Amino acid sequence: MNPIALLLLAFAMSTDAFAAAVGKGASLKKASFSEALKMGLVFGLIEATTPVIGWLIGKSASSYVEAWAHWIAFSLLVALGMYMIYEGMKSDPETVEKPSSLSFLTVSLTAIGTSIDAMAVGVGLAFIHVNIWIAAALIGLATTFMVTLGVLLGRTIGSLLGHRAEVFGGLTLIAVGVWMLQGHF
């Protein structure tokens, strides 16, 4: 995977966390930079860990599916992208229940919920021989940045942008999947 695709993947993985952060930021009375950064760091650490877990799962099965690796990675990315688009299109910003605090437990559970897709991407990355440590670090850094920004912007722009960010993230995942498949041929 080339560096541009890896960077796009990192930011695509952070869009669902960004969407959640915008909602959390919109619910806060005062979204200070230190609170936003704390939330960004929790999300970033969890989001960086899950692709490594997925990669380990994928590596354990890689010898069985090496010939199909590019198709598996493509299918996972497209499926995840379509799911993110579906979630982004169906969610109604007016009906989403917003948390009232940024407790560590609430932030951690939200981060885990938004990082499941990164675990699935980690499985796909195991089949295309990507340096998982660089990929995980980029995903973690992108998520830290995007969540911090999302919390700060949430109070100003509300949940509408978060809704659109998830659709954009889904489209980006599909584009990365197509790009990877095209590079194989």
C-alpha positions as CSV (number, residue, x, y, z in Angstrom):
1,M,0.0,0.0,0.0
2,N,1.5,3.3,-1.0
3,P,1.9,6.2,1.5
4,I,-1.0,8.2,0.1
5,A,-3.4,5.3,0.4
6,L,-2.2,4.6,3.9
7,L,-2.8,8.2,4.9
8,L,-6.3,8.2,3.3
9,L,-7.0,5.0,5.2
10,A,-5.9,6.5,8.5
11,F,-8.2,9.5,8.0
12,A,-11.1,7.3,6.8
13,M,-10.8,5.2,9.9
14,S,-11.1,8.4,12.1
15,T,-14.3,9.7,10.6
16,D,-16.7,7.7,12.6
17,A,-14.8,8.8,15.8
18,F,-15.0,12.4,14.4
19,A,-18.7,12.1,14.0
20,A,-19.0,10.8,17.6
21,A,-16.8,13.6,18.9
22,V,-18.8,16.3,17.1
23,G,-21.9,14.9,18.9
24,K,-20.1,14.9,22.3
25,G,-18.7,18.4,21.7
26,A,-22.2,19.7,20.8
27,S,-23.4,18.4,24.2
28,L,-20.8,20.1,26.3
29,K,-21.4,23.4,28.0
30,K,-17.7,24.3,27.3
31,A,-15.5,22.3,25.0
32,S,-12.0,23.3,26.3
33,F,-9.0,22.3,24.3
34,S,-7.6,20.1,27.2
35,E,-10.9,18.2,27.4
36,A,-10.9,17.8,23.6
37,L,-7.3,16.6,23.6
38,K,-7.9,14.1,26.4
39,M,-10.8,12.6,24.4
40,G,-8.7,12.6,21.3
41,L,-5.9,10.7,23.0
42,V,-8.3,8.1,24.4
43,F,-9.9,7.6,21.0
44,G,-6.5,7.6,19.2
45,L,-5.0,5.0,21.5
46,I,-7.9,2.6,21.1
47,E,-8.2,3.2,17.4
48,A,-4.5,2.5,17.0
49,T,-4.7,-0.7,19.0
50,T,-7.6,-2.4,17.2
51,P,-6.0,-2.7,13.7
52,V,-3.1,-4.4,15.4
53,I,-5.5,-6.9,17.0
54,G,-7.2,-7.4,13.6
55,W,-3.8,-7.8,11.9
56,L,-2.8,-10.5,14.3
57,I,-6.1,-12.3,13.6
58,G,-5.5,-11.9,9.8
59,K,-1.9,-13.1,10.0
60,S,-2.9,-16.3,11.7
61,A,-5.1,-17.1,8.7
62,S,-2.9,-15.5,5.9
63,S,-1.2,-18.7,4.7
64,Y,-4.7,-20.1,3.8
65,V,-5.9,-17.1,1.8
66,E,-2.7,-15.6,0.3
67,A,-3.9,-16.0,-3.3
68,W,-7.1,-14.1,-2.5
69,A,-5.6,-11.4,-0.2
70,H,-6.2,-8.4,-2.5
71,W,-9.9,-9.5,-3.0
72,I,-10.3,-9.9,0.8
73,A,-8.9,-6.5,1.6
74,F,-11.0,-4.9,-1.2
75,S,-14.2,-6.6,0.0
76,L,-13.6,-5.6,3.6
77,L,-12.9,-2.0,2.8
78,V,-15.9,-1.7,0.4
79,A,-18.2,-3.5,2.9
80,L,-17.1,-1.2,5.7
81,G,-17.4,1.8,3.5
82,M,-20.9,0.9,2.5
83,Y,-21.8,0.3,6.1
84,M,-20.4,3.7,7.1
85,I,-22.4,5.4,4.3
86,Y,-25.5,3.6,5.4
87,E,-25.0,4.6,9.1
88,G,-24.3,8.2,8.0
89,M,-27.4,8.4,5.8
90,K,-29.8,6.8,8.3
91,S,-28.8,8.7,11.4
92,D,-31.0,11.6,12.3
93,P,-29.0,14.3,14.1
94,E,-32.1,15.4,15.9
95,T,-32.8,12.0,17.5
96,V,-29.3,11.0,18.5
97,E,-29.0,10.9,22.3
98,K,-26.0,13.0,23.3
99,P,-24.0,12.3,26.4
100,S,-23.9,14.9,29.1
101,S,-20.3,14.4,30.2
102,L,-16.9,13.3,29.1
103,S,-16.3,10.6,31.7
104,F,-13.4,8.3,31.0
105,L,-15.8,5.3,30.8
106,T,-18.1,7.0,28.4
107,V,-15.3,8.2,26.1
108,S,-13.6,4.7,26.2
109,L,-16.8,2.8,25.4
110,T,-17.6,5.2,22.5
111,A,-14.0,4.8,21.3
112,I,-14.3,1.0,21.3
113,G,-17.6,1.2,19.5
114,T,-16.2,3.4,16.8
115,S,-13.0,1.3,16.4
116,I,-14.5,-2.0,15.4
117,D,-14.1,-1.1,11.8
118,A,-10.4,-0.5,12.4
119,M,-10.0,-4.1,13.6
120,A,-11.6,-5.4,10.4
121,V,-9.3,-3.2,8.4
122,G,-6.4,-4.7,10.4
123,V,-7.5,-8.1,9.2
124,G,-7.4,-6.9,5.6
125,L,-4.0,-5.3,6.1
126,A,-2.5,-8.6,7.1
127,F,-3.2,-9.9,3.6
128,I,-1.4,-7.1,1.7
129,H,1.9,-7.0,3.7
130,V,1.6,-3.5,5.2
131,N,3.8,-2.4,8.1
132,I,1.1,-2.6,10.7
133,W,3.0,-0.4,13.2
134,I,3.1,2.5,10.8
135,A,-0.5,1.9,9.8
136,A,-1.7,1.8,13.4
137,A,0.4,4.8,14.3
138,L,-1.1,6.8,11.4
139,I,-4.6,5.7,12.3
140,G,-4.1,6.6,16.0
141,L,-2.6,10.0,15.1
142,A,-5.3,10.8,12.6
143,T,-8.0,9.8,15.1
144,T,-6.4,11.9,17.9
145,F,-6.4,14.9,15.6
146,M,-9.9,14.4,14.2
147,V,-11.5,13.7,17.6
148,T,-9.9,16.7,19.2
149,L,-11.0,18.8,16.3
150,G,-14.5,17.2,16.3
151,V,-15.1,18.0,20.0
152,L,-14.0,21.6,19.5
153,L,-16.1,22.0,16.4
154,G,-19.1,20.1,17.8
155,R,-20.3,23.0,19.9
156,T,-20.2,25.4,17.0
157,I,-21.4,23.3,14.0
158,G,-23.5,20.6,15.7
159,S,-24.1,17.1,14.6
160,L,-24.9,17.8,10.9
161,L,-21.2,17.8,10.0
162,G,-20.6,14.6,11.9
163,H,-23.3,13.0,9.9
164,R,-21.7,14.0,6.6
165,A,-18.2,13.1,7.9
166,E,-19.2,9.4,8.3
167,V,-20.6,9.4,4.7
168,F,-17.3,10.9,3.4
169,G,-15.3,8.3,5.4
170,G,-17.3,5.5,3.9
171,L,-16.7,6.9,0.4
172,T,-13.0,7.2,1.2
173,L,-12.8,3.6,2.4
174,I,-14.4,2.4,-0.9
175,A,-12.0,4.5,-2.9
176,V,-9.0,3.1,-1.0
177,G,-10.3,-0.5,-1.6
178,V,-10.7,0.2,-5.4
179,W,-7.3,1.8,-5.5
180,M,-5.7,-1.2,-3.8
181,L,-7.4,-3.7,-6.1
182,Q,-6.5,-1.6,-9.2
183,G,-2.8,-1.6,-7.9
184,H,-2.8,-5.4,-7.8
185,F,-3.7,-5.6,-11.5
